[in-house]
């Protein structure tokens, strides 16, 4: 099931990026939900939210390292992880793979979801963030329950 989730997340990310690149010019923007949500095509050569632009090779190496580290961690520790932790890492891995594919294919990450009050992002970013939130909550709950047993 987690493999299917990984393929689904990765495919959703890549297909939406390919679609956006085919319908919008760089910097082009169209409203999706009034002026609250827009589709705006931007390219990010930096880290999250466009931070540290101008170092694309560094972020390619970080993405490659992250991808392989998560794969190795899941392989070695999968029996020790609970389902929420496995799902969280699957989301992070899939999102990382989506943005890594962009960096390898076009040298930058394709972003297009524009909330107007937040930097433009994509589905890979959304799943990386969701995975990190799920992982943090899972760890906090596990720690909280362990503390009550002591």
N, C-alpha and C positions, 0 to 999 in steps of 0.2 A: 504494500500500500504506500509506503514512504517513497519508493522508487517512482511510482505513478504520480505522486504529489510533486516530486522533484521535476519530472518531465513536464507536468502541467504548468508549474510555475515558470520554468525556463521557457517553454513554448509561448505562454501568454506574453512574457516579457519581450521575447524576440519578434514575435508576430506584430505586436503593437508598435514596436519601434520601426520595423520595416514599413508598416502602413503609414505611420506619421511622416517618415522620411519621404515617402512617395506622394503625400498630399500637401505637405507644407514646405515652403522654402525656409532656410535657416532664419530664425528670428520671427517667422510668420506665426500668427496667432489667430485663433477663432474661438468664439464663446461656445462653451458646452452647456453650462448652467448659468444663464445670465452673465454677469460679470464676476461671479463668485468662483467658478471653475472654468478655466480656459485651456485649450490645447495650444501650447507654444513650443515650437521646436528650437531647442538649444543644444549645444554640444559642450560637454564638460571635460576638460583635460585635467582637472584637479581631483580632490577628494570629495567627500560628502559636502553638498551644498556649494560646490565650486571653490572650496578652500584650497589654498596652496596650488593655484594654477601655475602652469609653466613647468611642471615636473612630470610629464606623462610617463616616462620610463620608470620612475620611482613607483608610481601607482600601479603600473603594470606588474612590477615585481612584487609589490605588496599583495595585489589581487591573486597572483599565481601562488605565492606563499600561503595566503589564507585558504585558497581553494584546496591545495594539497594537504595543509595541516588539518582542515576540517574532515577531509576524506580519511586521512590516517586516523584521526581521533575517533571517528565513527566506526571505523573498521576494528580498532583495538578495544574500544570501550562500549560497543553497542549492547553487550549483555548487562552492563552496569547502569545503563541509562533507562529512565522511565520514558513512556510514550511522549509526554509533553516535551521532554528534552530532545528526544530524537526528532520530533516534528519541528521544533525550533531550529535545530541544527540543519535539518533538511531545507527549511526556508532560507536560512542564511547561506547555505551552500548553493542553492538554486539561484538566489539573487546575485551572489558573487559570480557564479558562472555566467549569468546574463550580462553583467557589466564587464566581466573579463572578455567575453566574446566581442563586445563593442570595442574594447581597447585593442584587441588583437586584429579585428577586422578593419576599423576605421581610425584607430589611434586615439579615440576619445569616446566618452559615454554619451549616448543619445538620451536626452531628457525631454519630457513633453507635458507632464501633468503640472498645471500652473494654478495654484490656489490664490495667487495674487499677494498673499501675506507671508509666503514661505518660498524659499528657493524652488525652482522647477525641478521635478524629480520624475522617476519612472516606476514601473511595477517591480523591477528588481530591488530598487531602494525601499519600496513599501514592504516587500517580503523580508528583506534584511532587517529592517526596523521591527517588524512584527515578530520575527524569530528572536531577536534580542530581548524584546519585551517578554515574550513567553518564557524564554530561558531565565531571565532575571526573576520573574514571578515564581517559576518552578523552584529555583534555587532558594529564594526567600521562604517559600512555603516549606520546603524540605528542612531548611535550617530552623524555622520556627517550630515545626513538629518535633525535630530532634531535641530542641531546647526544652520542650515541655516534658519529654520523657526522662530527662536527667534528674 
